[in-house]
Amino acid sequence: MVINYNKLWKLLIDKNMKKMDLKEAAHIGTTTLSRLSKNQPVSMDVLMRICKVLKCDIGDIVEFTEKE
């Protein structure tokens, strides 16, 4: 399975937020933000904090797809 956070980036655009705004609001570190940008796994705690800040469900920010 491959993790894809494209939905997260689209949601940030819709909410007129930048990655650094999300970093500050969700209290995540630069390393975690970098992992998100590279579609690498992050902890469930981080995903829950992002969902809380953006008032959304986990399916609104992350997608799992089969490897190509």
C-alpha positions in Angstrom: 0.0 0.0 0.0 1.1 3.5 -0.8 0.2 6.5 1.3 -0.9 9.7 -0.5 -1.6 13.1 1.2 -2.8 15.0 -1.9 -6.2 15.4 -0.3 -4.6 17.2 2.6 -2.8 19.7 0.3 -6.1 20.3 -1.6 -7.9 20.9 1.6 -5.3 23.4 2.8 -5.8 25.3 -0.5 -9.5 25.3 0.0 -9.1 26.6 3.5 -6.5 29.2 2.4 -3.9 27.8 4.7 -0.2 27.2 4.1 1.8 24.2 5.3 3.5 26.4 8.0 0.0 27.5 9.2 -0.9 23.8 9.6 2.4 23.1 11.3 1.8 25.7 13.9 -1.9 25.0 14.4 -1.5 21.2 14.8 1.7 21.5 16.8 3.7 19.2 14.4 7.4 19.4 13.8 9.3 20.2 10.6 10.4 16.6 10.3 6.8 15.4 10.4 5.7 18.1 7.9 8.5 16.9 5.6 7.3 13.3 5.9 3.8 14.4 4.9 5.2 16.2 1.9 7.1 13.1 0.8 4.0 10.8 1.3 5.7 8.9 4.1 3.9 7.4 7.1 3.3 9.6 10.2 1.7 8.6 13.5 -2.1 8.4 14.0 -1.7 11.1 16.7 -0.4 13.5 14.1 -3.3 12.7 11.7 -5.8 13.1 14.5 -4.4 16.6 15.4 -4.5 17.6 11.7 -8.2 16.4 11.5 -9.0 18.4 14.6 -7.5 21.6 13.2 -9.1 21.2 9.8 -12.4 19.9 11.2 -12.4 16.9 8.9 -12.2 13.1 8.9 -9.1 11.1 8.3 -10.4 10.0 4.8 -10.4 13.7 3.9 -6.7 14.0 4.2 -5.1 10.6 3.5 -5.6 8.0 0.8 -4.2 4.5 0.6 -3.6 3.0 -2.9 -2.1 -0.2 -4.2 1.5 -0.1 -5.3 1.9 0.4 -9.1 
